[in-house]
Amino acid sequence: MKWSLSLVAFYALVACEAKTQSVATHSELWQQGQVIFDMNCKSCHSMEDEKLTGPSLHRFRITMDGTEARQSIIEPSRDIVPGYTDIMPQDFGTRLTEGQMDALIFYLTNG
């Protein structure tokens, strides 16, 4: 019986450790996304509900899933927000690596 409880405690510890690593991974991904946003997007877009050169990206958090957000970045001319012109660079699909794009999308949709 003692051995069984030790085994259960061991598996519980492993499960807790795996969960902590997963949270850290999400935290790191969010931080990477924030850096990418600050370097590439922040001069034109706000994550708050304020108007800059480009529209606020606050709506990504509210209305878009990751697929829609990714598509809006890769093909920015596809869906122009009323009141704005089509001036966003068209090359983010090639400028950012897949990992950078994933981090940026995670940041935008999990702000």
Backbone hydrogen bonds in HBPLUS format (Angstrom, degrees):
<---DONOR---> <-ACCEPTOR-->    atom                        ^
c    i                          cat <-CA-CA->   ^        H-A-AA   ^      H-
h    n   atom  resd res      DA  || num        DHA   H-A  angle D-A-AA Bond
n    s   type  num  typ     dist DA aas  dist angle  dist       angle   num
A0005-LEU N   A0001-MET O   3.19 MM   4  6.54 156.9  2.25 152.7 157.8     1
A0006-SER N   A0002-LYS O   3.11 MM   4  6.36 155.3  2.17 146.0 152.8     2
A0007-LEU N   A0003-TRP O   2.98 MM   4  6.18 152.5  2.05 145.8 153.4     3
A0008-VAL N   A0004-SER O   2.95 MM   4  6.20 156.6  2.00 147.1 153.2     4
A0009-ALA N   A0005-LEU O   2.91 MM   4  6.11 159.7  1.95 147.8 153.4     5
A0010-PHE N   A0006-SER O   2.89 MM   4  6.09 153.3  1.97 145.1 152.6     6
A0011-TYR N   A0007-LEU O   3.02 MM   4  6.31 165.4  2.04 152.4 154.9     7
A0012-ALA N   A0008-VAL O   2.96 MM   4  6.14 152.4  2.04 147.7 155.9     8
A0013-LEU N   A0009-ALA O   2.96 MM   4  6.16 153.4  2.03 146.4 153.2     9
A0014-VAL N   A0010-PHE O   2.96 MM   4  6.27 158.7  2.01 152.6 158.4    10
A0015-ALA N   A0011-TYR O   2.96 MM   4  6.10 159.0  2.00 144.8 150.4    11
A0016-CYS N   A0012-ALA O   2.98 MM   4  6.19 157.1  2.03 146.3 152.3    12
A0017-GLU N   A0013-LEU O   2.93 MM   4  6.14 158.0  1.98 149.1 155.3    13
A0018-ALA N   A0014-VAL O   2.95 MM   4  6.17 158.8  1.99 150.3 155.7    14
A0019-LYS N   A0015-ALA O   3.02 MM   4  6.22 155.3  2.08 145.4 152.0    15
A0020-THR N   A0016-CYS O   2.98 MM   4  6.21 156.9  2.03 149.2 155.1    16
A0021-GLN N   A0017-GLU O   2.97 MM   4  6.24 156.9  2.03 149.6 155.7    17
A0022-SER N   A0018-ALA O   3.01 MM   4  6.23 151.1  2.09 144.4 152.2    18
A0023-VAL N   A0019-LYS O   3.04 MM   4  6.34 156.4  2.10 149.7 155.3    19
A0024-ALA N   A0020-THR O   2.97 MM   4  6.22 160.5  2.01 149.0 154.6    20
A0025-THR N   A0021-GLN O   2.93 MM   4  6.13 150.1  2.02 143.9 152.2    21
A0026-HIS N   A0022-SER O   3.05 MM   4  6.37 156.0  2.10 148.1 153.5    22
A0027-SER N   A0023-VAL O   2.89 MM   4  6.14 155.7  1.95 150.1 157.5    23
A0028-GLU N   A0024-ALA O   2.83 MM   4  6.04 159.4  1.87 151.0 156.3    24
A0029-LEU N   A0025-THR O   2.90 MM   4  6.07 157.8  1.95 147.4 153.9    25
A0030-TRP N   A0026-HIS O   2.91 MM   4  6.07 158.5  1.96 146.6 152.1    26
A0031-GLN N   A0027-SER O   2.96 MM   4  6.20 160.4  2.00 147.9 153.3    27
A0032-GLN N   A0028-GLU O   2.88 MM   4  6.11 157.8  1.93 150.1 156.2    28
A0033-GLY N   A0029-LEU O   2.91 MM   4  6.12 157.5  1.96 146.6 153.1    29
A0034-GLN N   A0030-TRP O   2.89 MM   4  6.18 148.6  1.99 147.3 156.1    30
A0035-VAL N   A0031-GLN O   3.08 MM   4  6.36 156.6  2.13 148.0 153.2    31
A0036-ILE N   A0032-GLN O   3.00 MM   4  6.30 161.6  2.03 152.1 157.1    32
A0037-PHE N   A0033-GLY O   2.84 MM   4  6.03 158.6  1.88 148.5 154.8    33
A0038-ASP N   A0034-GLN O   2.84 MM   4  6.04 166.0  1.86 151.3 155.1    34
A0039-MET N   A0035-VAL O   2.96 MM   4  6.15 149.9  2.05 146.8 154.7    35
A0040-ASN N   A0036-ILE O   2.94 MM   4  5.95 144.2  2.07 147.2 156.2    36
A0041-CYS N   A0037-PHE O   2.74 MM   4  4.93 158.7  1.78 141.8 147.1    37
A0042-LYS N   A0037-PHE O   2.98 MM   5  5.95 150.2  2.07 152.2 150.9    38
A0044-CYS N   A0041-CYS O   3.02 MM   3  5.87 155.5  2.08 126.0 132.3    39
A0045-HIS N   A0041-CYS O   2.87 MM   4  5.76 155.8  1.93 153.2 159.0    40
A0054-GLY N   A0044-CYS O   2.79 MM  10  4.97 156.9  1.84 136.4 137.0    41
A0057-LEU N   A0046-SER O   2.72 MM  11  5.92 173.1  1.73 174.4 176.7    42
A0060-PHE N   A0057-LEU O   2.94 MM   3  5.51 148.1  2.05 113.3 121.9    43
A0061-ARG N   A0058-HIS O   3.16 MM   3  5.71 132.2  2.40 109.8 119.7    44
A0062-ILE N   A0059-ARG O   3.01 MM   3  4.92 124.3  2.33  93.0 108.2    45
A0063-THR N   A0059-ARG O   2.69 MM   4  5.59 172.4  1.69 162.1 163.9    46
A0069-ALA N   A0065-ASP O   3.01 MM   4  6.22 164.7  2.04 158.8 163.7    47
A0070-ARG N   A0066-GLY O   2.93 MM   4  6.00 163.1  1.96 146.3 150.9    48
A0071-GLN N   A0067-THR O   3.02 MM   4  6.20 161.6  2.06 147.6 152.7    49
A0072-SER N   A0068-GLU O   2.98 MM   4  6.19 152.0  2.06 146.7 154.1    50
A0073-ILE N   A0069-ALA O   3.14 MM   4  6.43 138.6  2.31 143.7 154.3    51
A0073-ILE N   A0070-ARG O   3.14 MM   3  5.23 129.9  2.40  97.0 110.2    52
A0074-ILE N   A0070-ARG O   2.91 MM   4  6.17 165.5  1.94 157.5 161.6    53
A0075-GLU N   A0071-GLN O   2.82 MM   4  5.73 159.9  1.86 147.1 153.1    54
A0078-ARG N   A0075-GLU O   3.12 MM   3  5.69 162.0  2.15 119.1 124.7    55
A0084-TYR N   A0081-VAL O   3.11 MM   3  5.83 144.3  2.24 150.5 152.0    56
A0087-ILE N   A0085-THR O   3.02 MM   2  5.78 126.9  2.31 108.1  92.8    57
A0094-THR N   A0091-ASP O   3.04 MM   3  5.50 147.3  2.15 110.8 119.6    58
A0095-ARG N   A0091-ASP O   2.75 MM   4  5.83 148.5  1.84 154.1 164.7    59
A0096-LEU N   A0092-PHE O   3.25 MM   4  5.73 166.8  2.27 132.2 134.4    60
A0101-MET N   A0097-THR O   2.88 MM   4  6.14 160.3  1.92 153.1 158.7    61
A0102-ASP N   A0098-GLU O   2.89 MM   4  6.12 157.1  1.94 147.6 154.0    62
A0103-ALA N   A0099-GLY O   2.99 MM   4  6.21 158.4  2.04 145.8 151.2    63
A0104-LEU N   A0100-GLN O   2.89 MM   4  6.12 160.9  1.93 150.9 156.3    64
A0105-ILE N   A0101-MET O   2.88 MM   4  6.06 166.0  1.90 154.8 158.3    65
A0106-PHE N   A0102-ASP O   2.93 MM   4  6.09 157.6  1.98 145.9 152.6    66
A0107-TYR N   A0103-ALA O   2.95 MM   4  6.18 159.2  1.99 148.9 154.3    67
A0108-LEU N   A0104-LEU O   2.88 MM   4  6.13 165.7  1.90 154.3 158.2    68
A0109-THR N   A0105-ILE O   2.94 MM   4  6.04 158.0  1.99 151.7 156.8    69
A0110-ASN N   A0106-PHE O   2.96 MM   4  5.78 118.1  2.36 139.7 152.6    70
